[in-house]
Every structure is written in C-alpha cells, then in structure tokens.
Amino acid sequence: MRVLISGAGIAGPTLAWFLAKTGAHITIFEKSRNLLPHGQNIDITGSAITIIKKMGLLDEVRRYNTTEKGSQFIDVNGRPFAPLPVEAKVSFTNEFEILRADLAKILFEATKDHPNIEYRLGTTVKEVISNDDDKVKIESNHGEVQEFDLLVAADGQWSKLRKQIFHPESVKTVDLGMDVVYWTVPRLPRDNDWWNIYIGLGSRNITLRPDPHNTIRAMFTHMNSNDAQKKEWQEAARGDRKTQQELLRREFYNAGWCAQRLLDSMDQAPDFYFHPMRQIKMDKWSKNRVICLGDAACAPTPLTGMGTSLAIITAYCLAGELSKLQSGEHPSRAFDAYESATRKYVEELQDVPSFVPGIAHYEKAWKRWLFQVFMGGVSTIVNNPWVSRLLPTEDNFHLFPLPPYPELDDEDSKEARC
C-alpha cells in the first residue's frame, strides 16, 4: 500500500510510524523546507500516553519537558496566588508538557530513517487530479504527477487539501469567540517555571509559560465585547504580522502586569501566531481514497486541552483500521470503521461548555474578584492532601479505550520483511 500524507506535524508522522509496521510505503509532504523550531506549550494525556509508550518515545518526551511546575494566577499587583502544582489532582499543567515543535521533532527523528518512510520537505499537493476507485492521482508544487492508494490530509486546521476535496457545506467552522496570540520572548531573571496567568479587564488575559530552551512563551487572549471589535479582530486575523501587532498595541497597552514588556518584544520575536479559536466539524472525514486527520478533520481548539492527544489517538486508530485491509481492498472500508470507532469520542471532546471561554474573561472588576476568590478556594482544596486524595485523576476524563490492533503491537510485524 502506497500512502501519501500531507503534513509533518503530529498526526502525520504518528500515522506513518504505525503504518510502516504493516509494510506500507509512506511519503510525507511538508510545505516547510525545515521543521519549524517554534510553537507553544501542549500536553499529552490519557490514551495518547499509551500510544507514545508503544512507540518507545516516552523517555524522549520526558527529556523535552517544558519544566513547568504548575499554574498560578497573578493579581493586579503582580503577585502570584492560587497555585495549582503539577502533582495536584486539579491543575492546568500536565505531567507531559512539551512544546509542539519539540514533539514534532521527536516524531520526525523517529520516522525519518525508516526504509518505508520518505519525507519531502518544501513539497505540497498542488492539485488532486483524480480520486477514484483505483487510485488517487496528485500533482505536487514541483510539477511531479504521482499515484497513491490513499491520501491523508494532515495539513492542519485550515487544510488546503480539504478545500480541494470536500464541499464547503460539509465542513463547519465553529467560532468560540476568542482570539489567541502567542510568541517567544527572552527569559529574564525574574521569570519562573510556573504557568503564570493574569486575568485582565476588558476581556484581556496574559500568560507566561516556561520552556526547556531558556526562553519564555507569551500569550495574549481576547474576547470581543461588540460587533465593531469582532470585525476588527477578524480583519486582523486575515492581515499581516504588522497589522496584527498594531492591533495588539492598541488593545493591550493598558492591560496591566507585564503587557508592555511583551508588546515591546513582538518585533524581535522569532515566531508570532495570531489564532482565532475555531473548531472544525465535518459531516464525514473521508471521500473515496482521501481522508482528513487531526486538526484538518476535527480541530477541537486548545480550549479542550486535547488537540495533540486527539491527533495521536486518531492517527493510531486510523493506522489500526488500515492494517486490517486485505491486499487490494479499497481503503474506504477502513475509513468507515475508523470513523465509527472514534467519532463519538471526538464529538464529546468538541462539546465545549457554553460558559467557556467566557468564564475566564471579564469586563467588570467585581466579576474578576469573584473568579479569583473561587480559584483561591480551589487551590486551598487541591493542596490539602486529605481532600485531594478523594478527587478523581484527571486522565479518567480523557481515557479513550484503544481498540486492539495486533498488526501494530506485534514486534515481528511486516516491517521486518520489507
């Protein structure tokens, strides 16, 4: 089986790793000429940890841990309060915190030398020429025409491949009403290894998080309070970096805490991402021999805390269902089985409560005060060992029962005969 994967992020290489065990031959197109060294903090949780263990990569994930000790809030005077350490039963920090770029690097290193996997950096699918019962034929941006047994669109939330193959009415974009902007800033002596969260007024929040590279990951979040503001932020999202930074300077200059430090750092930042919080929901993830995977199929947004884990889990399950195909069998059978096995779980994760993200964004000072009192109480409870032991483990909420796939777990798989 010849497989083309578009996208060398998280889902694509994970799928390639497991498909290679079945004897498949995989080509991965990645539009960047080099793996990007940037990206914000993500975590791996639940069944995704089990899959990383199966890949033998857990030690590498631990090695690239961001060093985050936990989360804490910052008051209007810049003082920390309400700590939620990583070892607490309730914490915004996970044991397996890692930068997205570092995880992508780990997956790339684990797959790049496999004889059944070929990476084509600086390469994209320019056009899907045909997608029929026999093959899927594509033309690359270099003018090459190739045929594959199946094509996987793992090229992210705003997938260009998805736009080529699927009718717009079959893809729904759900706006959650929040914009996130993040970039990397130099680490100062006063910075620490906590996820510091400042709740500003005007629905403006600021956070700082550590990384293992002696820098700090900064993030602004914002919710619109009127239609004019919403329009301005939507236009900025479609604009260039200069336009986006000018908007941030207007909106955050008086936000408080370290806002000015971060605004002053934007021009020199090696990375800068302006990201509206929007989910992707598709009527069906596949069409004939093409299937969407990861954020291209079902972006849950960072508000769920499960985007990375979902990419890993769904990649593993797709590989598992493909491993059941007989020689020459059409992949649509595997696609349907994969969707049947995972769609309910995906939809549950995407079911974000209506009060999110508004519960942490405030216009009025008294509402912020109530939230801070509440979080102070939560911190007191979870840091009490007698009470904490009665609380459920966080992973219980995210555990997906992985189906058995003997071809993926067998050490004597077909890769040894290829």
FIDOLO-753997 format. One record per residue (C-alpha): residue number from 1; residue in one letter; y, x, z. Coordinates in steps of 0.02 Angstrom, whole numbers. Layout:
N
+-----+--------+--------+--------+--------+
: num : residu :      v :      u :      w :
+-----+--------+--------+--------+--------+
: NUM :      A :      Y :      X :      Z :
...
+-----+--------+--------+--------+--------+
This chain:
418
+-----+--------+--------+--------+--------+
: num : residu :      v :      u :      w :
+-----+--------+--------+--------+--------+
:   1 :      M :      0 :      0 :      0 :
:   2 :      R :    170 :     68 :    -53 :
:   3 :      V :    313 :     13 :     59 :
:   4 :      L :    500 :     37 :     40 :
:   5 :      I :    605 :     23 :    197 :
:   6 :      S :    794 :     16 :    182 :
:   7 :      G :    872 :     84 :    341 :
:   8 :      A :    829 :    231 :    455 :
:   9 :      G :    895 :    158 :    617 :
:  10 :      I :    773 :     94 :    748 :
:  11 :      A :    666 :    -42 :    668 :
:  12 :      G :    633 :     50 :    504 :
:  13 :      P :    561 :    214 :    572 :
:  14 :      T :    462 :    120 :    705 :
:  15 :      L :    382 :     14 :    569 :
:  16 :      A :    348 :    170 :    466 :
:  17 :      W :    265 :    260 :    611 :
:  18 :      F :    138 :    121 :    636 :
:  19 :      L :    112 :     81 :    452 :
:  20 :      A :     70 :    264 :    420 :
:  21 :      K :    -76 :    245 :    541 :
:  22 :      T :   -150 :    115 :    423 :
:  23 :      G :   -145 :    228 :    272 :
:  24 :      A :     10 :    150 :    193 :
:  25 :      H :    133 :    260 :     98 :
:  26 :      I :    311 :    230 :    154 :
:  27 :      T :    478 :    278 :     77 :
:  28 :      I :    634 :    258 :    185 :
:  29 :      F :    804 :    243 :    103 :
:  30 :      E :    954 :    283 :    213 :
:  31 :      K :   1132 :    269 :    147 :
:  32 :      S :   1199 :    409 :    260 :
:  33 :      R :   1171 :    586 :    199 :
:  34 :      N :   1145 :    641 :    378 :
:  35 :      L :   1090 :    546 :    532 :
:  36 :      L :   1247 :    491 :    621 :
:  37 :      P :   1267 :    578 :    791 :
:  38 :      H :   1364 :    434 :    866 :
:  39 :      G :   1327 :    264 :    941 :
:  40 :      Q :   1343 :    179 :   1107 :
:  41 :      N :   1226 :    155 :   1253 :
:  42 :      I :   1070 :     49 :   1227 :
:  43 :      D :    916 :     22 :   1333 :
:  44 :      I :    731 :     -4 :   1307 :
:  45 :      T :    645 :   -136 :   1411 :
:  46 :      G :    491 :   -244 :   1427 :
:  47 :      S :    356 :   -230 :   1296 :
:  48 :      A :    460 :   -108 :   1194 :
:  49 :      I :    422 :     23 :   1327 :
:  50 :      T :    236 :     -5 :   1299 :
:  51 :      I :    261 :     24 :   1112 :
:  52 :      I :    359 :    184 :   1142 :
:  53 :      K :    214 :    242 :   1251 :
:  54 :      K :     92 :    204 :   1111 :
:  55 :      M :    198 :    317 :   1000 :
:  56 :      G :    192 :    457 :   1130 :
:  57 :      L :    382 :    463 :   1137 :
:  58 :      L :    419 :    408 :   1315 :
:  59 :      D :    449 :    585 :   1377 :
:  60 :      E :    574 :    615 :   1237 :
:  61 :      V :    664 :    453 :   1280 :
:  62 :      R :    674 :    509 :   1461 :
:  63 :      R :    741 :    678 :   1406 :
:  64 :      Y :    886 :    596 :   1317 :
:  65 :      N :    926 :    479 :   1462 :
:  66 :      T :   1113 :    447 :   1475 :
:  67 :      T :   1110 :    495 :   1661 :
:  68 :      E :   1188 :    328 :   1708 :
:  69 :      K :   1165 :    296 :   1894 :
:  70 :      G :   1203 :    111 :   1885 :
:  71 :      S :   1350 :     -5 :   1858 :
:  72 :      Q :   1503 :    -34 :   1966 :
:  73 :      F :   1663 :   -132 :   1948 :
:  74 :      I :   1839 :    -63 :   1955 :
:  75 :      D :   1978 :   -157 :   2045 :
:  76 :      V :   2161 :   -169 :   1993 :
:  77 :      N :   2199 :    -10 :   2090 :
:  78 :      G :   2065 :     89 :   2000 :
:  79 :      R :   1945 :     90 :   2147 :
:  80 :      P :   1758 :     58 :   2123 :
:  81 :      F :   1671 :    -87 :   2210 :
:  82 :      A :   1512 :   -191 :   2197 :
:  83 :      P :   1391 :    -52 :   2146 :
:  84 :      L :   1228 :   -104 :   2065 :
:  85 :      P :   1121 :     56 :   2060 :
:  86 :      V :    988 :     76 :   1926 :
:  87 :      E :    849 :     64 :   2055 :
:  88 :      A :    911 :   -107 :   2115 :
:  89 :      K :    817 :   -264 :   2060 :
:  90 :      V :    979 :   -329 :   1984 :
:  91 :      S :   1076 :   -200 :   1883 :
:  92 :      F :   1160 :   -192 :   1715 :
:  93 :      T :   1085 :    -18 :   1696 :
:  94 :      N :    906 :      5 :   1642 :
:  95 :      E :    787 :    148 :   1684 :
:  96 :      F :    777 :    189 :   1498 :
:  97 :      E :    959 :    205 :   1448 :
:  98 :      I :    988 :    307 :   1291 :
:  99 :      L :   1118 :    323 :   1153 :
: 100 :      R :   1071 :    233 :    994 :
: 101 :      A :   1094 :    392 :    891 :
: 102 :      D :    980 :    489 :   1009 :
: 103 :      L :    842 :    359 :    994 :
: 104 :      A :    861 :    358 :    804 :
: 105 :      K :    846 :    548 :    806 :
: 106 :      I :    687 :    539 :    910 :
: 107 :      L :    609 :    415 :    789 :
: 108 :      F :    663 :    518 :    639 :
: 109 :      E :    588 :    678 :    710 :
: 110 :      A :    426 :    585 :    749 :
: 111 :      T :    407 :    524 :    570 :
: 112 :      K :    493 :    645 :    451 :
: 113 :      D :    347 :    766 :    432 :
: 114 :      H :    210 :    636 :    415 :
: 115 :      P :    123 :    656 :    245 :
: 116 :      N :    132 :    468 :    215 :
: 117 :      I :    318 :    452 :    252 :
: 118 :      E :    460 :    509 :    140 :
: 119 :      Y :    644 :    499 :    187 :
: 120 :      R :    776 :    482 :     51 :
: 121 :      L :    945 :    513 :    135 :
: 122 :      G :   1101 :    464 :     41 :
: 123 :      T :   1000 :    333 :    -52 :
: 124 :      T :   1014 :    143 :    -58 :
: 125 :      V :    942 :     -2 :   -155 :
: 126 :      K :   1072 :    -39 :   -287 :
: 127 :      E :    979 :   -188 :   -357 :
: 128 :      V :    818 :   -282 :   -332 :
: 129 :      I :    766 :   -304 :   -513 :
: 130 :      S :    617 :   -415 :   -478 :
: 131 :      N :    523 :   -486 :   -329 :
: 132 :      D :    367 :   -572 :   -395 :
: 133 :      D :    183 :   -597 :   -360 :
: 134 :      D :    135 :   -424 :   -422 :
: 135 :      K :    269 :   -300 :   -362 :
: 136 :      V :    447 :   -282 :   -304 :
: 137 :      K :    548 :   -176 :   -425 :
: 138 :      I :    711 :    -93 :   -372 :
: 139 :      E :    845 :     21 :   -441 :
: 140 :      S :    919 :    150 :   -322 :
: 141 :      N :   1100 :    204 :   -317 :
: 142 :      H :   1042 :    361 :   -410 :
: 143 :      G :    978 :    257 :   -556 :
: 144 :      E :    793 :    275 :   -518 :
: 145 :      V :    683 :    123 :   -550 :
: 146 :      Q :    531 :    108 :   -436 :
: 147 :      E :    398 :    -19 :   -392 :
: 148 :      F :    328 :    -56 :   -220 :
: 149 :      D :    206 :   -176 :   -142 :
: 150 :      L :    337 :   -235 :    -20 :
: 151 :      L :    519 :   -204 :     27 :
: 152 :      V :    585 :   -209 :    206 :
: 153 :      A :    770 :   -239 :    234 :
: 154 :      A :    807 :   -148 :    396 :
: 155 :      D :    985 :   -107 :    349 :
: 156 :      G :   1073 :   -192 :    493 :
: 157 :      Q :   1166 :   -349 :    538 :
: 158 :      W :   1271 :   -352 :    379 :
: 159 :      S :   1123 :   -310 :    266 :
: 160 :      K :   1169 :   -294 :     82 :
: 161 :      L :    988 :   -316 :     35 :
: 162 :      R :    981 :   -482 :    124 :
: 163 :      K :   1130 :   -541 :     24 :
: 164 :      Q :   1040 :   -498 :   -138 :
: 165 :      I :    879 :   -590 :    -99 :
: 166 :      F :    918 :   -737 :     15 :
: 167 :      H :   1027 :   -886 :    -23 :
: 168 :      P :   1185 :   -891 :     86 :
: 169 :      E :   1138 :  -1062 :    153 :
: 170 :      S :    977 :   -991 :    227 :
: 171 :      V :   1072 :   -863 :    332 :
: 172 :      K :   1179 :   -923 :    477 :
: 173 :      T :   1309 :   -816 :    564 :
: 174 :      V :   1347 :   -872 :    743 :
: 175 :      D :   1513 :   -812 :    813 :
: 176 :      L :   1504 :   -787 :   1001 :
: 177 :      G :   1692 :   -771 :   1017 :
: 178 :      M :   1705 :   -591 :   1075 :
: 179 :      D :   1754 :   -428 :    990 :
: 180 :      V :   1695 :   -258 :   1048 :
: 181 :      V :   1772 :    -91 :   1003 :
: 182 :      Y :   1693 :     73 :   1057 :
: 183 :      W :   1716 :    258 :   1030 :
: 184 :      T :   1683 :    426 :   1112 :
: 185 :      V :   1812 :    515 :   1221 :
: 186 :      P :   1816 :    686 :   1306 :
: 187 :      R :   1746 :    688 :   1482 :
: 188 :      L :   1871 :    725 :   1620 :
: 189 :      P :   1833 :    799 :   1792 :
: 190 :      R :   1869 :    631 :   1873 :
: 191 :      D :   1741 :    539 :   1767 :
: 192 :      N :   1574 :    496 :   1846 :
: 193 :      D :   1398 :    446 :   1796 :
: 194 :      W :   1417 :    260 :   1826 :
: 195 :      W :   1447 :    119 :   1705 :
: 196 :      N :   1624 :     79 :   1761 :
: 197 :      I :   1679 :    -99 :   1720 :
: 198 :      Y :   1860 :   -154 :   1732 :
: 199 :      I :   1897 :   -340 :   1715 :
: 200 :      G :   2073 :   -355 :   1649 :
: 201 :      L :   2179 :   -510 :   1625 :
: 202 :      G :   2214 :   -585 :   1455 :
: 203 :      S :   2026 :   -585 :   1423 :
: 204 :      R :   2029 :   -395 :   1403 :
: 205 :      N :   1897 :   -284 :   1481 :
: 206 :      I :   1873 :    -96 :   1482 :
: 207 :      T :   1715 :      3 :   1519 :
: 208 :      L :   1668 :    187 :   1528 :
: 209 :      R :   1489 :    250 :   1521 :
: 210 :      P :   1414 :    424 :   1533 :
: 211 :      D :   1306 :    511 :   1405 :
: 212 :      P :   1199 :    670 :   1407 :
: 213 :      H :   1319 :    763 :   1291 :
: 214 :      N :   1464 :    791 :   1413 :
: 215 :      T :   1571 :    654 :   1336 :
: 216 :      I :   1610 :    475 :   1388 :
: 217 :      R :   1577 :    316 :   1291 :
: 218 :      A :   1727 :    199 :   1298 :
: 219 :      M :   1727 :     14 :   1258 :
: 220 :      F :   1857 :   -124 :   1246 :
: 221 :      T :   1803 :   -306 :   1242 :
: 222 :      H :   1916 :   -452 :   1199 :
: 223 :      M :   1907 :   -640 :   1184 :
: 224 :      N :   2036 :   -739 :   1087 :
: 225 :      S :   2142 :   -868 :   1177 :
: 226 :      N :   2214 :   -959 :   1025 :
: 227 :      D :   2188 :   -981 :    838 :
: 228 :      A :   2326 :   -859 :    789 :
: 229 :      Q :   2246 :   -722 :    893 :
: 230 :      K :   2075 :   -762 :    823 :
: 231 :      K :   2142 :   -746 :    645 :
: 232 :      E :   2224 :   -579 :    686 :
: 233 :      W :   2063 :   -506 :    756 :
: 234 :      Q :   1960 :   -572 :    611 :
: 235 :      E :   2077 :   -491 :    486 :
: 236 :      A :   2071 :   -327 :    583 :
: 237 :      A :   1880 :   -331 :    578 :
: 238 :      R :   1892 :   -330 :    388 :
: 239 :      G :   2028 :   -197 :    388 :
: 240 :      D :   2026 :     -8 :    401 :
: 241 :      R :   2023 :    100 :    557 :
: 242 :      K :   2213 :    118 :    560 :
: 243 :      T :   2238 :    -71 :    559 :
: 244 :      Q :   2110 :    -93 :    698 :
: 245 :      Q :   2188 :     41 :    807 :
: 246 :      E :   2361 :    -32 :    786 :
: 247 :      L :   2294 :   -200 :    846 :
: 248 :      L :   2215 :   -119 :    999 :
: 249 :      R :   2379 :    -32 :   1044 :
: 250 :      R :   2470 :   -198 :   1038 :
: 251 :      E :   2339 :   -292 :   1136 :
: 252 :      F :   2286 :   -165 :   1268 :
: 253 :      Y :   2443 :    -63 :   1306 :
: 254 :      N :   2468 :   -157 :   1471 :
: 255 :      A :   2286 :   -197 :   1511 :
: 256 :      G :   2282 :    -81 :   1662 :
: 257 :      W :   2166 :     52 :   1732 :
: 258 :      C :   2133 :    187 :   1601 :
: 259 :      A :   2189 :     88 :   1448 :
: 260 :      Q :   2324 :    212 :   1398 :
: 261 :      R :   2207 :    361 :   1410 :
: 262 :      L :   2085 :    276 :   1292 :
: 263 :      L :   2218 :    216 :   1171 :
: 264 :      D :   2285 :    394 :   1161 :
: 265 :      S :   2110 :    459 :   1121 :
: 266 :      M :   2072 :    345 :    973 :
: 267 :      D :   2146 :    452 :    834 :
: 268 :      Q :   2041 :    604 :    882 :
: 269 :      A :   1879 :    508 :    914 :
: 270 :      P :   1734 :    564 :    802 :
: 271 :      D :   1674 :    384 :    796 :
: 272 :      F :   1759 :    214 :    803 :
: 273 :      Y :   1671 :     46 :    788 :
: 274 :      F :   1754 :   -124 :    781 :
: 275 :      H :   1617 :   -252 :    806 :
: 276 :      P :   1633 :   -443 :    814 :
: 277 :      M :   1494 :   -518 :    920 :
: 278 :      R :   1397 :   -620 :    794 :
: 279 :      Q :   1215 :   -668 :    785 :
: 280 :      I :   1111 :   -679 :    627 :
: 281 :      K :    991 :   -825 :    612 :
: 282 :      M :    883 :   -852 :    457 :
: 283 :      D :    782 :  -1003 :    404 :
: 284 :      K :    642 :   -885 :    351 :
: 285 :      W :    635 :   -696 :    366 :
: 286 :      S :    540 :   -662 :    205 :
: 287 :      K :    542 :   -708 :     22 :
: 288 :      N :    392 :   -662 :    -84 :
: 289 :      R :    374 :   -472 :    -60 :
: 290 :      V :    538 :   -441 :     33 :
: 291 :      I :    561 :   -461 :    221 :
: 292 :      C :    707 :   -434 :    339 :
: 293 :      L :    678 :   -340 :    501 :
: 294 :      G :    780 :   -302 :    657 :
: 295 :      D :    964 :   -348 :    655 :
: 296 :      A :    952 :   -391 :    470 :
: 297 :      A :    837 :   -536 :    517 :
: 298 :      C :    888 :   -588 :    691 :
: 299 :      A :   1031 :   -489 :    769 :
: 300 :      P :   1041 :   -554 :    949 :
: 301 :      T :   1203 :   -456 :    990 :
: 302 :      P :   1223 :   -332 :   1133 :
: 303 :      L :   1262 :   -479 :   1248 :
: 304 :      T :   1075 :   -509 :   1263 :
: 305 :      G :   1038 :   -326 :   1305 :
: 306 :      M :    884 :   -342 :   1195 :
: 307 :      G :    935 :   -289 :   1019 :
: 308 :      T :    847 :   -120 :   1023 :
: 309 :      S :    693 :   -182 :   1113 :
: 310 :      L :    680 :   -327 :    991 :
: 311 :      A :    690 :   -207 :    843 :
: 312 :      I :    546 :   -104 :    915 :
: 313 :      I :    439 :   -254 :    959 :
: 314 :      T :    459 :   -342 :    792 :
: 315 :      A :    428 :   -181 :    695 :
: 316 :      Y :    265 :   -156 :    789 :
: 317 :      C :    209 :   -336 :    760 :
: 318 :      L :    252 :   -330 :    575 :
: 319 :      A :    150 :   -170 :    556 :
: 320 :      G :      8 :   -252 :    650 :
: 321 :      E :      1 :   -405 :    538 :
: 322 :      L :     13 :   -297 :    382 :
: 323 :      S :   -133 :   -193 :    447 :
: 324 :      K :   -243 :   -348 :    436 :
: 325 :      L :   -220 :   -369 :    247 :
: 326 :      Q :   -365 :   -335 :    132 :
: 327 :      S :   -339 :   -217 :    -14 :
: 328 :      G :   -230 :   -300 :   -146 :
: 329 :      E :   -190 :   -451 :    -38 :
: 330 :      H :    -14 :   -521 :    -54 :
: 331 :      P :     97 :   -472 :     94 :
: 332 :      S :    164 :   -649 :    116 :
: 333 :      R :     12 :   -692 :    222 :
: 334 :      A :     56 :   -552 :    343 :
: 335 :      F :    240 :   -602 :    338 :
: 336 :      D :    199 :   -780 :    387 :
: 337 :      A :     82 :   -726 :    527 :
: 338 :      Y :    213 :   -604 :    592 :
: 339 :      E :    348 :   -737 :    594 :
: 340 :      S :    231 :   -860 :    679 :
: 341 :      A :    193 :   -732 :    815 :
: 342 :      T :    372 :   -680 :    852 :
: 343 :      R :    497 :   -814 :    802 :
: 344 :      K :    488 :   -915 :    964 :
: 345 :      Y :    521 :   -758 :   1066 :
: 346 :      V :    666 :   -710 :    953 :
: 347 :      E :    745 :   -883 :    965 :
: 348 :      E :    730 :   -881 :   1155 :
: 349 :      L :    823 :   -714 :   1161 :
: 350 :      Q :    958 :   -778 :   1044 :
: 351 :      D :    987 :   -931 :   1153 :
: 352 :      V :   1139 :   -858 :   1241 :
: 353 :      P :   1207 :   -974 :   1380 :
: 354 :      S :   1369 :  -1063 :   1334 :
: 355 :      F :   1463 :   -977 :   1476 :
: 356 :      V :   1430 :   -804 :   1400 :
: 357 :      P :   1535 :   -700 :   1369 :
: 358 :      G :   1674 :   -805 :   1445 :
: 359 :      I :   1604 :   -783 :   1621 :
: 360 :      A :   1671 :   -604 :   1623 :
: 361 :      H :   1837 :   -629 :   1531 :
: 362 :      Y :   1986 :   -705 :   1619 :
: 363 :      E :   2164 :   -757 :   1583 :
: 364 :      K :   2207 :   -801 :   1764 :
: 365 :      A :   2207 :   -682 :   1912 :
: 366 :      W :   2130 :   -809 :   2031 :
: 367 :      K :   1978 :   -830 :   1918 :
: 368 :      R :   1955 :   -642 :   1910 :
: 369 :      W :   1967 :   -635 :   2100 :
: 370 :      L :   1828 :   -765 :   2117 :
: 371 :      F :   1718 :   -665 :   1999 :
: 372 :      Q :   1748 :   -505 :   2097 :
: 373 :      V :   1705 :   -592 :   2260 :
: 374 :      F :   1545 :   -657 :   2181 :
: 375 :      M :   1495 :   -486 :   2115 :
: 376 :      G :   1533 :   -408 :   2284 :
: 377 :      G :   1411 :   -532 :   2361 :
: 378 :      V :   1278 :   -493 :   2230 :
: 379 :      S :   1298 :   -308 :   2264 :
: 380 :      T :   1277 :   -334 :   2451 :
: 381 :      I :   1118 :   -434 :   2424 :
: 382 :      V :   1032 :   -318 :   2299 :
: 383 :      N :   1073 :   -165 :   2404 :
: 384 :      N :    989 :   -244 :   2556 :
: 385 :      P :    808 :   -182 :   2547 :
: 386 :      W :    741 :   -333 :   2644 :
: 387 :      V :    817 :   -457 :   2522 :
: 388 :      S :    794 :   -353 :   2366 :
: 389 :      R :    604 :   -346 :   2380 :
: 390 :      L :    598 :   -536 :   2362 :
: 391 :      L :    686 :   -531 :   2194 :
: 392 :      P :    584 :   -529 :   2032 :
: 393 :      T :    577 :   -373 :   1925 :
: 394 :      E :    699 :   -382 :   1778 :
: 395 :      D :    565 :   -341 :   1649 :
: 396 :      N :    474 :   -501 :   1694 :
: 397 :      F :    609 :   -594 :   1600 :
: 398 :      H :    587 :   -492 :   1440 :
: 399 :      L :    399 :   -464 :   1432 :
: 400 :      F :    327 :   -511 :   1263 :
: 401 :      P :    136 :   -516 :   1258 :
: 402 :      L :     94 :   -393 :   1119 :
: 403 :      P :    -45 :   -456 :   1004 :
: 404 :      P :   -196 :   -341 :    987 :
: 405 :      Y :   -192 :   -234 :    829 :
: 406 :      P :   -345 :   -119 :    828 :
: 407 :      E :   -285 :    -25 :    673 :
: 408 :      L :   -126 :     28 :    764 :
: 409 :      D :   -210 :     79 :    926 :
: 410 :      D :   -361 :    169 :    854 :
: 411 :      E :   -341 :    358 :    867 :
: 412 :      D :   -461 :    376 :    720 :
: 413 :      S :   -352 :    269 :    607 :
: 414 :      K :   -341 :    289 :    419 :
: 415 :      E :   -202 :    417 :    429 :
: 416 :      A :   -335 :    550 :    464 :
: 417 :      R :   -416 :    512 :    296 :
: 418 :      C :   -256 :    517 :    191 :
+-----+--------+--------+--------+--------+
